[in-house]
């Protein structure tokens, strides 16, 4: 059977078509595989492995969940670099955005004499009106509150509320301050009235800071005004030391102390910083003067503002003195005026005019210096002074000189007796004159002293009186003595106590009346030297008790100042549990030990010269008629 001539071409065409279909199928598969592999590789290299690739012919489908819109766009871009971007079909999803992070809440509070400004962001859950009202109370009627706060509707973070409460409490004690608040953080920058107040506030804030609140304190105090601006440096048998030291800057203090240490001053020496320096070259002058004293091998130099007094040791070589003083005069800044003294060395032939001095300080200390004609006369003067002023108050440093004028001992005793009519002053006895100068509370003191000296020395004797009457020393005006004031404070307190809020240095309301009564008395007493003592029981740590007692004593002093009591001569001291007056083992005893006491600051007992037994026996053997006359005068 033969095929038609038309059947053979048809079969050929069908076979060719089938081959083309098969070839196209495999070509498409090849293109799809190539596109998928290329895009997947590119995505992996960009670490976009969350994206999946599918192909359908020439179309490339991107599937998956992008973490954010930026990652989705990046995947599309990467695929478009491998294949034609028109072939890329984006079927990716973007993950839902996570919850918004809460903002950082913070507040800055500025307080000055004009009012309070507050700026920052606070949670909506806070009572904003109550916060502003508390600031208005602090600002008072004359101050304004500038409210620049913004609010965000997010919950308050942990630590926000205690930090803000502490900041508002701290602001009550800081009229000039900047307080910054964050959750769990409080920063305080402020100016205080004095160094004493600065130390108290530092301790108080650190103690009261809430647990978990980080506190950053930057408290500063104004420097005191020192007038006169003083420095006194000396080298004697006790070594090198400062009697007074002042500096205007930290650098000046460091330079002065460095020069003093080179001269032998102990490492513990200090210089107080203050205002009132006469010139910025104060440190230059001080260093030069200290060096001069060191080169002289002793003596002293005293600065009082721009006046400089240099005293060389007795017996200093004249040539050395002239050279050191000349160099110092040339080197000192122009504002300073130097006075240099080289004491003359006494010898057996000429000891200079004899003199005896007796001084009485406002605190009651008496010093006897100069010359007396025998050991018996010295002992008599010492005994007479002790009988008149008290044994603990008298220091005798007079030396024996047998070549004194006739009647010298009687003149000395008359001068000591006249000194007893004064509250403070000095008596000088010389061969030609007895002079009395000082202050008294007796308006008739001049007449009484004149009569006394005329009676003891004779009407022809020369004497000079320069005594000033002061009302505050007059007992007839009812002004109590310092000792009476101390006793009357105890009477005023009586069964009452100066009480505080538990565990704090804040006076409670019940203390107002007793503080008012004490203030009225102290205004009458005047500026007496008084120590306000704080005491606690033994419960708690010793260091905390000491600090609490110090803070409470300071709180009493501040309360007296607020009542316009003169307190420049007062000091405060916390004794903690050191000085109990009752048994800490009982509640009654602990209550008694928690107390405030007022104690008069008394001068330290003066040193006394010791007289050996042999000296006493020799003095007794040397008794002469003049010494006997001195004893007779003492009996009068």
C-alpha positions in Angstrom: 0.0 0.0 0.0 1.5 3.3 -1.0 1.2 6.4 1.0 -0.2 9.5 -0.6 2.3 12.0 -1.8 0.7 14.5 0.6 0.9 12.2 3.7 4.7 12.3 4.0 5.1 16.1 4.3 2.3 16.2 6.9 4.0 13.6 9.0 7.3 15.5 8.7 5.6 18.7 9.8 4.0 17.1 12.8 7.3 15.6 13.9 9.0 18.9 13.6 6.3 20.6 15.6 6.6 18.0 18.3 10.3 18.5 18.5 9.9 22.3 18.8 7.4 21.9 21.6 9.8 19.7 23.5 12.7 22.0 22.9 10.6 25.1 24.1 9.6 23.2 27.2 13.2 22.5 28.1 14.3 26.0 27.2 11.7 27.5 29.5 12.7 25.2 32.3 16.3 26.2 31.8 15.4 29.9 31.9 13.2 29.4 35.1 15.9 27.4 36.9 18.6 29.9 35.9 16.5 32.9 37.1 15.5 31.2 40.4 19.1 30.1 41.2 20.5 33.5 40.3 18.0 35.5 42.4 18.2 33.1 45.4 22.0 33.3 45.3 21.9 37.1 45.2 19.4 37.3 48.1 21.6 34.9 50.2 24.7 37.1 49.6 22.7 40.1 51.0 21.6 38.0 54.0 18.0 38.3 52.9 17.3 34.6 53.5 13.8 35.3 54.7 12.7 35.9 51.1 11.7 32.9 48.9 11.8 32.8 45.0 9.3 31.2 42.6 9.3 31.4 38.8 6.7 31.0 36.2 8.2 31.4 32.8 9.9 34.7 32.7 8.1 36.0 35.8 10.1 35.9 39.1 7.9 35.9 42.2 9.3 37.1 45.6 7.5 35.6 48.5 8.0 35.9 52.3 7.6 38.2 55.2 10.0 41.2 55.3 10.9 42.5 58.8 10.2 46.0 57.6 9.6 48.1 54.5 13.2 48.8 54.0 14.1 45.1 53.9 11.2 44.4 51.4 12.5 47.2 49.1 16.1 45.9 49.3 14.9 42.4 48.2 13.1 43.8 45.2 16.2 45.8 44.3 18.5 42.8 44.6 16.3 40.6 42.4 16.1 43.4 39.8 19.9 43.4 39.5 19.8 39.6 38.4 16.8 39.7 36.1 14.9 42.4 34.3 13.1 44.3 37.0 9.9 44.2 34.9 9.9 40.4 35.4 10.0 40.7 39.3 6.6 40.2 40.9 6.5 41.4 44.5 4.3 39.2 46.6 6.1 39.8 49.9 4.4 40.8 53.2 5.8 43.3 55.7 5.8 42.3 59.4 3.5 44.4 61.6 5.5 47.2 63.4 6.4 46.4 67.0 4.8 48.5 69.8 6.3 52.0 69.9 9.0 52.5 72.5 8.1 55.0 75.3 9.9 58.3 75.2 12.6 59.3 77.7 10.8 61.2 80.4 12.9 64.0 82.1 12.3 67.3 83.9 14.6 70.2 84.5 13.7 72.6 87.3 15.4 76.0 87.7 14.8 78.0 90.9 16.0 81.6 91.7 14.8 84.7 93.5 12.4 85.5 90.6 10.6 82.1 90.7 10.7 78.6 89.2 10.9 77.4 85.6 10.1 73.8 84.8 10.6 72.2 81.4 10.5 68.6 80.2 8.3 65.6 79.3 6.2 63.8 81.9 3.8 60.9 81.7 0.1 61.6 81.3 -0.7 59.6 84.4 0.9 62.3 86.6 -1.1 65.0 88.3 0.4 67.9 86.4 -1.8 70.5 88.2 -0.7 69.2 91.6 3.0 69.4 90.6 2.7 73.0 89.4 0.9 73.9 92.6 3.7 72.6 94.7 6.1 74.7 92.7 3.9 77.7 93.2 4.0 77.2 97.0 7.8 77.2 96.8 8.0 80.3 94.7 5.7 82.2 97.1 3.5 85.2 96.4 6.4 87.2 94.9 7.6 84.5 92.5 6.3 83.1 89.2 6.1 79.5 87.9 6.9 79.0 84.2 5.3 75.8 83.1 6.9 74.5 79.9 6.0 70.8 80.5 4.8 68.5 77.8 2.8 65.2 78.3 3.1 61.8 76.6 0.5 59.1 77.0 2.8 56.4 78.2 3.0 54.7 81.6 5.6 56.2 84.1 8.8 54.2 84.0 10.1 52.5 87.2 11.9 54.9 89.5 10.2 58.0 88.1 7.9 58.8 90.9 10.4 58.5 93.9 13.0 60.5 91.9 10.5 63.4 91.2 9.3 63.4 94.8 12.8 63.6 96.2 13.7 66.4 93.7 10.7 68.5 94.9 11.6 68.0 98.5 15.3 69.0 97.9 14.2 72.1 96.0 12.6 73.4 99.2 16.0 73.9 100.8 17.7 75.3 97.6 16.5 78.8 96.7 19.2 79.0 94.0 19.4 75.7 92.2 19.0 73.5 89.1 17.5 70.1 89.6 17.4 67.5 86.8 15.1 64.4 87.1 15.1 61.1 85.1 13.7 57.7 86.1 15.9 56.6 89.0 18.2 59.6 88.7 18.3 63.1 90.3 21.0 65.7 89.6 21.3 68.7 91.9 23.4 71.8 91.2 23.0 74.6 93.7 24.7 77.5 95.5 24.4 77.4 99.3 24.8 80.2 101.8 28.0 78.9 103.5 30.4 76.0 103.6 28.7 74.9 106.8 25.3 74.7 105.1 26.9 73.0 102.1 28.3 70.2 104.2 25.0 69.8 106.1 22.9 69.6 102.9 25.3 67.1 101.3 25.0 64.8 104.3 21.2 65.3 104.5 20.5 64.6 100.8 22.7 61.6 100.7 21.0 60.2 103.8 17.5 60.9 102.5 17.9 59.8 98.9 15.3 57.0 98.1 16.6 53.5 97.6 17.3 52.9 93.9 17.6 56.6 93.1 21.0 57.6 91.8 22.0 61.0 93.2 24.5 63.4 91.6 25.3 66.5 93.9 27.1 69.6 92.9 26.7 72.0 95.8 29.0 75.0 96.1 29.4 77.7 98.8 30.6 81.3 98.5 33.9 82.0 99.9 33.9 84.0 103.1 35.2 87.6 103.1 38.4 87.7 105.2 39.0 91.1 106.7 41.7 91.9 107.3 43.3 89.5 104.9 45.9 87.9 107.3 48.9 85.6 107.2 51.3 85.0 110.1 54.2 82.6 109.8 56.9 82.0 112.4 59.8 79.8 113.3 60.7 79.5 117.0 61.8 76.8 119.4 58.6 74.9 118.8 59.3 74.7 115.0 57.8 76.3 111.9 54.0 77.0 111.9 51.2 79.3 110.8 49.3 81.3 113.4 47.1 82.4 110.5 47.0 81.7 106.8 44.7 83.1 104.1 44.7 82.6 100.3 42.5 83.8 97.5 42.7 80.8 95.1 43.5 77.1 95.2 46.8 77.8 93.3 47.8 80.5 95.8 47.1 78.2 98.7 49.2 75.4 97.1 52.1 77.8 96.6 52.0 79.2 100.1 51.8 75.8 101.7 54.7 74.5 99.5 56.9 77.3 100.6 56.0 76.8 104.3 56.7 73.0 104.0 60.1 73.8 102.7 60.6 75.9 105.8 59.6 73.0 108.0 55.8 73.3 108.4 53.9 70.0 108.9 52.1 68.4 106.0 48.8 68.9 107.9 49.0 72.7 107.7 46.1 74.4 105.9 45.2 77.8 104.5 41.6 79.1 104.4 40.3 80.4 101.1 38.4 83.7 101.1 37.6 87.0 99.4 39.2 90.3 100.2 42.8 89.9 99.1 44.5 93.3 98.6 46.2 92.2 95.4 46.3 89.2 93.1 50.0 88.9 93.9 49.3 87.9 97.5 50.9 84.5 97.0 54.0 86.0 95.5 54.5 88.2 98.6 53.7 85.4 101.0 56.2 83.0 99.4 58.9 85.7 99.5 58.3 86.5 103.1 58.2 82.9 104.2 61.5 82.4 102.4 63.0 85.4 104.3 62.0 84.0 107.7 63.5 80.6 106.7 66.8 82.3 105.6 67.0 84.2 108.9 66.7 80.9 110.7 63.7 82.1 112.8 61.5 85.0 113.7 58.1 85.8 112.2 56.3 87.6 109.4 52.8 89.0 109.7 50.6 90.2 106.8 47.6 92.4 107.5 46.2 93.3 104.1 49.2 95.1 102.4 51.1 95.8 105.7 54.0 93.4 106.3 55.9 93.2 109.6 59.1 91.1 109.7 60.6 90.3 113.1 64.0 88.7 113.1 65.3 86.5 115.9 67.2 88.2 118.7 70.9 88.0 118.0 70.6 87.8 114.2 73.7 89.0 112.4 73.3 92.5 111.3 74.8 91.9 107.8 72.4 88.9 107.2 69.5 90.9 108.4 70.3 93.8 106.1 70.7 91.5 103.1 67.6 89.5 103.6 65.4 92.6 104.3 66.9 94.5 101.3 66.2 91.6 99.0 62.7 91.2 100.3 61.9 95.0 99.9 63.1 94.9 96.3 61.1 91.7 95.5 57.8 92.5 97.1 55.0 93.8 94.8 54.6 97.6 95.0 51.4 97.5 97.0 53.0 96.0 100.1 54.7 98.1 102.8 57.4 96.3 104.8 58.5 97.0 108.3 61.4 95.0 109.5 62.7 94.9 113.1 65.9 93.4 114.5 65.6 93.3 118.3 68.5 94.6 120.3 70.3 91.9 122.3 70.2 92.8 126.0 73.5 92.6 128.0 74.4 92.7 131.7 75.0 96.5 131.6 71.9 97.5 129.7 68.7 95.5 129.8 66.5 98.4 128.6 63.7 100.1 130.7 62.1 97.6 133.1 58.4 96.8 132.5 55.7 94.6 133.9 52.4 93.9 132.1 49.3 92.1 133.2 46.6 91.4 130.6 43.0 90.3 131.1 41.2 88.7 128.1 37.4 88.9 127.6 37.3 85.2 128.4 38.9 85.8 131.8 42.5 84.6 131.1 45.2 86.6 132.8 48.9 86.7 131.8 51.6 88.2 133.9 54.8 89.1 132.0 57.8 91.3 132.4 60.1 91.7 135.5 59.8 91.3 139.2 62.5 92.0 141.8 62.6 88.6 143.5 61.3 85.1 143.5 59.1 85.9 146.5 57.7 88.9 144.7 56.9 86.8 141.7 55.2 84.2 143.8 53.2 86.9 145.6 52.0 88.5 142.4 51.0 85.1 141.1 49.1 84.2 144.3 47.4 87.6 144.4 46.3 87.2 140.7 45.0 83.7 141.3 43.0 84.8 144.3 41.5 87.6 142.3 40.9 85.9 139.0 40.9 82.2 139.7 43.7 79.6 139.8 43.0 78.2 136.3 42.9 81.5 134.6 46.4 82.9 135.5 49.6 82.3 133.6 52.8 83.9 135.0 55.8 84.4 132.7 57.6 87.2 134.6 61.3 86.9 135.1 63.3 88.0 138.2 65.5 91.1 137.9 67.0 92.2 141.3 68.0 95.6 140.0 64.6 97.1 139.9 63.6 100.4 141.5 62.4 100.6 145.0 58.7 100.0 145.5 58.4 98.0 142.3 56.5 95.0 143.9 53.9 97.3 145.5 53.3 99.0 142.1 52.8 95.6 140.4 50.3 94.5 143.1 48.4 97.8 142.8 48.3 97.4 139.0 46.9 93.8 139.3 44.3 95.0 141.8 43.3 97.8 139.3 43.0 95.2 136.6 40.4 93.4 138.6 38.1 96.4 138.1 38.0 95.7 134.4 36.1 93.2 132.2 39.2 93.1 129.9 42.3 95.2 129.6 46.0 95.6 130.3 48.1 97.2 133.0 51.7 98.4 132.4 54.1 99.2 135.2 57.3 101.2 134.4 59.6 103.1 136.8 57.8 106.3 135.9 54.2 105.3 135.2 51.4 102.8 135.9 48.9 102.7 133.0 45.5 101.0 133.0 43.5 100.5 129.8 40.5 98.4 128.9 36.7 98.0 129.1 34.4 97.8 132.1 30.7 97.5 132.9 31.1 99.9 135.9 30.4 103.6 135.1 32.4 104.6 138.1 35.4 102.5 137.3 37.7 105.5 136.4 37.1 107.2 139.8 37.5 103.9 141.7 40.7 103.0 139.9 42.1 106.5 140.4 41.4 106.3 144.1 42.9 102.8 144.4 46.2 103.8 142.7 46.5 107.1 144.6 46.0 105.1 147.9 48.5 102.4 147.0 51.1 104.4 145.2 50.8 107.8 146.9 49.3 111.0 145.6 52.5 112.0 144.0 52.7 108.8 141.8 52.2 109.1 138.1 49.4 106.9 136.7 47.3 106.9 133.5 43.8 105.5 133.0 42.1 104.8 129.7 39.0 102.8 130.6 35.9 102.6 128.4 32.4 101.9 129.9 30.3 99.5 127.9 26.6 99.0 128.7 26.7 95.3 127.7 29.2 94.7 130.5 27.1 96.5 133.1 25.6 94.0 135.6 23.2 96.7 136.9 21.4 96.7 133.6 20.3 93.1 134.1 22.3 91.7 131.2 23.3 88.1 132.3 26.8 87.0 132.2 27.8 84.2 129.9 27.7 81.8 132.8 24.3 83.0 133.8 23.0 82.6 130.3 24.3 79.0 130.2 22.4 78.2 133.5 19.3 80.0 132.4 19.0 78.0 129.2 19.0 74.8 131.3 16.2 76.4 133.4 14.2 77.4 130.3 14.4 73.9 128.8 13.5 72.3 132.1 11.3 69.3 131.6 10.7 70.2 128.0 12.9 68.9 125.2 14.0 70.2 121.8 12.5 67.4 119.8 12.8 66.2 116.2 10.9 64.2 113.7 11.9 60.5 114.1 15.2 59.6 112.5 15.7 63.1 111.0 17.1 66.5 111.8 13.8 68.4 111.3 12.5 70.1 114.3 9.0 69.0 115.1 6.1 71.4 115.9 6.4 70.9 119.6 9.9 72.4 119.7 8.7 75.9 118.5 7.8 77.3 122.0 11.0 76.2 123.7 13.1 77.5 120.7 11.3 80.9 121.0 12.1 81.1 124.7 15.7 80.2 124.2 16.0 82.8 121.4 14.6 85.6 123.5 17.2 84.8 126.2 20.1 84.6 123.8 19.2 88.0 122.3 19.6 89.4 125.7 22.9 87.6 126.4 24.5 89.0 123.2 27.2 87.3 121.2 28.6 84.9 123.8 30.8 81.9 122.9 28.4 79.0 122.9 28.6 75.3 121.7 25.3 73.7 120.7 25.8 70.0 121.3 23.8 67.1 119.7 23.5 63.7 121.5 21.8 60.5 120.5 21.2 57.1 122.1 23.3 54.0 121.2 20.9 52.4 118.8 22.1 52.2 115.2 25.6 52.6 113.7 27.9 54.9 115.6 28.9 56.9 112.5 25.2 57.5 111.6 24.4 58.5 115.2 27.3 61.0 115.1 26.1 62.5 111.8 22.5 62.7 113.0 23.6 64.5 116.2 25.7 66.9 114.1 22.7 67.6 111.8 20.4 68.2 114.7 22.7 70.6 116.4 23.0 72.5 113.1 19.2 72.5 112.8 19.0 74.2 116.2 21.6 76.8 115.2 19.7 77.5 111.9 16.5 77.9 113.9 18.1 80.5 116.2 19.4 82.4 113.2 15.9 82.4 111.7 14.8 84.1 115.0 17.5 86.8 114.5 19.9 85.6 117.2 23.5 86.7 116.8 25.4 83.4 116.3 28.8 84.4 115.0 30.5 83.1 118.2 28.5 79.8 118.2 29.6 76.5 117.0 27.9 73.1 116.6 29.2 69.7 117.4 27.6 66.3 117.2 28.7 63.8 119.9 26.5 61.0 118.8 26.3 58.3 121.5 29.7 59.3 123.0 28.4 61.1 126.2 25.3 59.3 127.6 23.6 60.7 130.7 21.4 57.6 131.3 21.3 53.9 130.7 20.9 53.0 127.0 19.5 49.7 128.0 16.1 51.2 128.9 13.6 53.2 126.8 13.6 56.0 129.5 17.4 56.1 129.4 17.5 56.2 125.6 15.0 59.0 125.6 17.1 61.0 128.1 20.2 60.5 126.0 18.5 61.9 122.8 19.1 65.6 123.6 20.4 69.0 122.7 22.7 70.9 125.2 24.0 74.4 125.3 27.5 74.8 126.7 29.6 77.9 127.2 33.0 77.7 125.3 35.6 78.4 127.9 39.3 79.1 127.2 41.7 76.2 127.7 43.6 76.4 130.9 46.8 78.4 130.4 50.1 76.8 130.9 52.0 77.6 134.1 55.6 77.9 134.9 56.7 75.2 137.3 58.8 76.3 140.3 61.1 73.7 141.8 61.4 73.1 145.6 65.0 74.4 145.5 63.8 77.7 143.8 61.1 78.1 146.5 63.7 77.6 149.3 66.1 80.1 147.6 63.4 82.6 147.1 62.3 82.4 150.8 65.9 82.9 151.9 66.3 86.0 149.7 63.3 87.7 151.2 64.0 91.4 151.7 62.1 94.3 153.2 60.8 95.3 149.8 59.4 91.8 149.2 57.9 91.9 152.7 56.3 95.2 151.8 54.9 93.5 148.7 53.3 90.8 150.9 51.9 93.4 153.1 50.4 95.2 150.1 48.8 91.9 149.0 47.2 91.5 152.4 45.5 94.9 151.9 
